[in-house]
Every structure is written in structure tokens, then in C-alpha cells.
């Protein structure tokens, strides 16, 4: 059972996800699930290796922080309740110590979802809609994400969603390395607590940060990569599938873009435990 329950919705097919969207179409009703505010986190990028592809490259991403506890000074949680409590502890510590988000306390967007999730979605930072609703992936891009999840046979309550940064830098500018270093390590702790089977990184900025690479999303998407936890933490590497952000899909609503994203999501689905048929 996740951190919240969502309303029952009809599952669209992949054809619905690919359906042309008329310019005059009414936006889909927002299906953002209300959940307790959960851990803020961030990202460390140790060694990254592309599976069956390009050469392995050294880490150059977010460094581990002395503020990190889970997997270091504290044993990683096992049960659902233990993981939920760990995520809430990370949130509390983030709110008290993250220098970036101390300046934007009214605009913090926490992680959300199932502490036992097999699928973990990551983006760079919340946008205006997310900050207004205090929910990850809100507004039209959130509606599109709901369609993607439904086509995959998933709901928000069965996955986990978070950001590298838990608040947007001033004037919607790209984050500085210092800001990433300040907020990033909390996402790493979230990943260590949840230990998903698959990470889907939405968009170039988040994908580059989590994988510690310079390539853009058009080169990264559709290729499996791995994220390796810190060497002294007993957690197996996690597979990563980079893909386009739902907001990009809406801006470039072509058959090609939607087909590419659907292909990436199907690859991610192939690594998840199949749902039990009743």
C-alpha cells in the first residue's frame, strides 16, 4: 500500500496515448493525487555505465554530503512502514538544512508515492504548476504523465516521483552546481531508501545529473544506463531509462515524439514485476 490512494480511473490504451490532440481540445482533468509530503532528495552520481553500449565513464555528478544518513550512519529500512518513516525523516532534515530550499520554503515540492515502488520517476525541478499545487508533475504535463502511466497499467500511488531540486531557482533559471550540491544529496537518500528496480529520468537536465554525463536527451533516450550507489552502501546498481519530459511531449506533439517516449516506457515496463491477474 502506498502513501495514498488514488481514484479509480479507466486505463487508456497506447493508442489513446498516441491519439492526435486537437488544438481546441479541452485539457484533461488534473488527476494529481493528494499525498503527505514525503522526502526531498537528490542525487549522487558515482560510476555510470551504459549497458551494452558506450564506454564506462568516471563519476562527475553530485557528491555525497555529510548530511546524508540512510545507508551511512543509519541502516537502510526494510518494511513499508520503516521506509515511510525514513522518507519523512529525510523531508524534515531537508527542510531544516537545504540551503537552496531555505530561500524558497513556500515553493518546496516533496517527493510523492509508494515507499516500496519498483519505478522511480525523476525530473530536474518543479515548475510553476507544481509549486502552486505542492504536487509533483502537475498541470498539463501532469495530465500527460497520468495518461502515460495509465497506458503502462500503473497509477501514481504505485510509483514514486521526485526532483533533483525540491524548489525552482529564482527566475526559472538553470540551477548552479552549488544549488545541485545543496539539494541533490537528499534525492540520493530517497533512492537508497526506496531501492527501485528502474529509474526513468525525464528530460536532459535530470538525465545528465543522475548519469553524470554531458550528452543531451536525444542521445541518451532509449538506451539503458545504470546508476551505481556509493561504494560503501550495500545497494545494487539501478537501471536508468532516460526519456523526454511530458512537457516536451506536449510542446512537440508529433507521432515520432510520442512513439519514442512509448518505446522508452515499454523498455522500463519490461523490467518491472508483471501485475497479478485476478
N, C-alpha and C positions, 0 to 999 in steps of 0.2 A: 504494500500500500504506500502511495506516495505522500507528499506533503499536503496534497489537497485532492479533491475530486472534481472532475470537470463534467459539464452537462453532456448527456449522450447526444452524439451527432451522427448524421448519416455519413458514411465513408464514401467520398468520391472516387472514381476510378482514375487511372493515369490519364485516360482520355479527357477527363474533366480538368485535370491539371494543365493539359496541353491546349485546352479549348481556346479559340481566339477570344480576346477580351475587347468588346466594342468600346469605342471612345466614350460613348454615352452611358456605359454600364454603371449601375449603382454599386458602390463599394460593398463588399461582403461584410456582414455584421461582425464586429470585433468579437472574437472568441477567446480573448485573453483570460486565463484562469487566475482567480484571486488566490494567492498563497501567502503564507507567512514569509516575511523577509528572511532569506537564507544567506548563507555565506557569501561574502565578497571574496574574490580570489584573484589570482593572476597566474603568471606564467613564468616558468623557468624553462630555458631551452638548453639542455645538455646536448649530447650527441644526436644527430639526426641522420638516418639512413633511408634512402629511397629503396623500396622493396623491388628487387628485380630490375633496377634501373640505374640511375646516375650514381656517381661515387659518393661515398660517405664523407661528410664534412664536419669539421670541428664545431663545437658549440660556440655561439657568439650572441646568444639571446639574453634573456633576463637572468640575472644571477640570483642564487639563493640568498635570502635575507635572514638576519639574526632574529627577526621577529617570528620566523616560522617555527611551529611546534609539532604538528601532527606528522608522524613519520620520523621525527628527530628526537626531541625530548619526551614526546608522548607516543605511546603505541597506537598504531592505526586502529580505528574502530572496526568491529565486525558486523554486529546486528544492525537492523534498520534503525532502532531507537538510538543506539550508540552513534551511528553516522549522522542522524538528525541532530543530536546534541552537539556533535563535533562541528557541524556546519553552522549552527547557531553561535557557537563559541568563536568560530573564525569571523563571523559577521561582527560580533561585539568587539573583538580585538581590532578588526579592520577599522570600524567606526572611530575607535579611540586612538589609533596610531597612524593611519594612512595620511601622509602629509598632503597629497593631492586632494583627497576627498574631504579633508577637514575644511577646505576652502569652498566646497560645494555640497554641504551637508543636506540641503533641501533637494538636491538633484541626484542623490545616490540611487542606483538601481541594483538591487541584490540579485543573486542567483535564484533560480526557481526550479522546482521539480522533485524528482524521486531520488532519495539518497542511495537507492540500490540500482540506479539507471545503468543500462548497458550502453546507451547512446548519450553523448555529451556534446551539446552544440555551443560553439564559441564564436563571438564576434568581437570587434575591436572595442567599441564603447557605445553606451546608449545614446540615442538621438533625442530630438525634442519630444516626440510622442511617448517614448519610453520614460523620459524624465517626468512628463506630466502625469502619466498613469502609474509610475513606480513599478512597471512591469516590463520584463524583457520582451523584445520583439512585439511591439505594439503598432497600432495604426495599420495602414495598408500593407506594409511589409509583414506585419504580424499576421494579417489575414491570409496573405500568400503563404506564409510558413505553415499556418494551420491547414491549408489545402495540401501542401507537400506532405505533412505528417499524416493526414487522413489517407492520402493515396498510398502511403507506406504502411497503413494499418496501425498507426501509432497515435497517441494523444499526448498533450503536454504533460499530463500527470505521470506518464511512463518514462519520460526522458528528463535530462537536466540541461538547463540553459544558463549561460553566464557570459561575462565580458572580461577582456584583459584589463580594462579600466572600468571602474564602477561609476564614474561620473565623466561627463564630457569636458575636455579642456575649454577654456574661455574662447568665445567667438568661433566655436566649432572647428578650431584649427587642429592639425595633426598633433598627437602627443609628442613631447620631447622624450629623450631617452631617460632623463631623470624621473619624469612622471611615470613612465613604464616601470622603472625600477622601484618606485614607491608603491605603486598599486599592484603590480604584476605578481609578486610572490604569494598573494592571497589566493589567486586562481590556481597556482600550483598546489596549494594545500587542499583546495576543493577537489582537484583531480586525484590527489593521493587518498583522500577520504572516500571518494565515490568509486574510483578504480573502474571506469567504464571499459567495455570491450572496444568501442570505437569513438573517436572524436571526429566530428565534422566541423571544420573551420570555415566560416562564412566570410568571403572577401579576402582581398590581397593583404591588407594590414594585419589582420588577425592571423592569417596563414603564415605570413613571413615571421611574425613574432613567435608563434608557437613552434615553428620549424627552424627558426634561426637561419633563414636563407634570404637572398636578395631577389630571387625570381618573382615575377608578377603572377597574379592568379591565373592568367591564361595559360601559363606554362605549368603551374602547379596542379591545377584542377584535373581530376580524372586519373591521378596517379597516386597509388598508395605510398604513404610515408610512415615513419614511426616516430613517436615521441618517447624518449628514454628518461625515466625519472632519475633523480640524483643517485649517484653510485652507492651511497651508504643507506639508501632506503630500499627495503625488500619488496619492491613492486615491479612487476613485469612491464616491459615496453608496451605502449598502447598504440594501436594503428590509427592513422590520421588520414581522412579524406578531405582535401580542400575542395571547395566549390564556390560558385558565385553567390553573393549575398542576395536574399529575397528582394531587397530594394533595387539591386541591379537588374534582376529579372523583370521587375515592373518597368524600369526605365528602358530596357531593351527587350520588349515583349515579342520576340521572334520565335519561330518554331525551332531554330537552331539552338538558341539560348536555353529554351525550356527542355529540349531533348538532351542537351549536355548536362543540365542540372539533374534531370531524372535519371540519367545514366550513372552519375556520381552517387545519387541517393540509393539506387539499386545495388551498387557495389557495397555501400555501407550496410544495407539491409542484409546482404549475404553473410555478414559476419555476426549477426545478432541471432539469439536463440529464437527459432520459429515459434509463433504463438500457438498455444494449445487449442486444438479444435474441439469444440464441445458438441 
